[in-house]
Amino acid sequence: MPAAQRGPNNPETWGKVGRNEDCSCDSGKKFKHCHGRYA
């Protein structure tokens, strides 16, 4: 199985993201209002 590539479409590769930081998916939203709501 290939190693996961780090990228905006693969949240498993982002590592630790603070709730008030910008989301790594490049949406322009804070993490808590974007992918953080599902965590």
CYANA upper distance limits for C-alpha pairs under 8 A (distance plus 0.5 A):
  4 ALA  CA     10 ASN  CA      8.47
  4 ALA  CA     13 THR  CA      7.43
  5 GLN  CA     10 ASN  CA      8.10
  5 GLN  CA     13 THR  CA      7.49
  6 ARG  CA     10 ASN  CA      7.22
  6 ARG  CA     13 THR  CA      5.59
  6 ARG  CA     14 TRP  CA      7.36
  7 GLY  CA     11 PRO  CA      8.22
  7 GLY  CA     13 THR  CA      7.47
  7 GLY  CA     14 TRP  CA      8.06
  7 GLY  CA     25 CYS  CA      8.38
  8 PRO  CA     14 TRP  CA      8.44
  8 PRO  CA     24 SER  CA      6.20
  8 PRO  CA     25 CYS  CA      4.72
  8 PRO  CA     26 ASP  CA      7.16
  9 ASN  CA     25 CYS  CA      6.65
 10 ASN  CA     14 TRP  CA      7.89
 11 PRO  CA     24 SER  CA      8.27
 11 PRO  CA     25 CYS  CA      8.24
 14 TRP  CA     24 SER  CA      7.41
 17 VAL  CA     21 GLU  CA      7.30
 17 VAL  CA     23 CYS  CA      8.26
 17 VAL  CA     31 PHE  CA      7.94
 18 GLY  CA     31 PHE  CA      7.72
 19 ARG  CA     30 LYS  CA      7.54
 19 ARG  CA     31 PHE  CA      5.76
 19 ARG  CA     32 LYS  CA      5.39
 19 ARG  CA     36 GLY  CA      7.28
 20 ASN  CA     30 LYS  CA      6.22
 20 ASN  CA     31 PHE  CA      6.71
 20 ASN  CA     32 LYS  CA      6.98
 21 GLU  CA     30 LYS  CA      6.08
 21 GLU  CA     31 PHE  CA      6.40
 22 ASP  CA     26 ASP  CA      8.31
 22 ASP  CA     28 GLY  CA      6.91
 22 ASP  CA     29 LYS  CA      6.33
 22 ASP  CA     30 LYS  CA      4.81
 22 ASP  CA     31 PHE  CA      5.98
 23 CYS  CA     27 SER  CA      7.20
 23 CYS  CA     28 GLY  CA      7.31
 23 CYS  CA     29 LYS  CA      6.48
 23 CYS  CA     30 LYS  CA      5.77
 23 CYS  CA     31 PHE  CA      4.68
 23 CYS  CA     32 LYS  CA      8.47
 23 CYS  CA     34 CYS  CA      7.21
 23 CYS  CA     35 HIS  CA      7.62
 24 SER  CA     31 PHE  CA      8.07
 27 SER  CA     34 CYS  CA      8.42
 29 LYS  CA     33 HIS  CA      6.91
 29 LYS  CA     34 CYS  CA      6.70
 30 LYS  CA     34 CYS  CA      6.87
 31 PHE  CA     35 HIS  CA      6.31
 31 PHE  CA     36 GLY  CA      5.53
 31 PHE  CA     37 ARG  CA      8.27
 32 LYS  CA     36 GLY  CA      4.80
 32 LYS  CA     37 ARG  CA      6.03
 33 HIS  CA     37 ARG  CA      6.42
 35 HIS  CA     39 ALA  CA      7.58
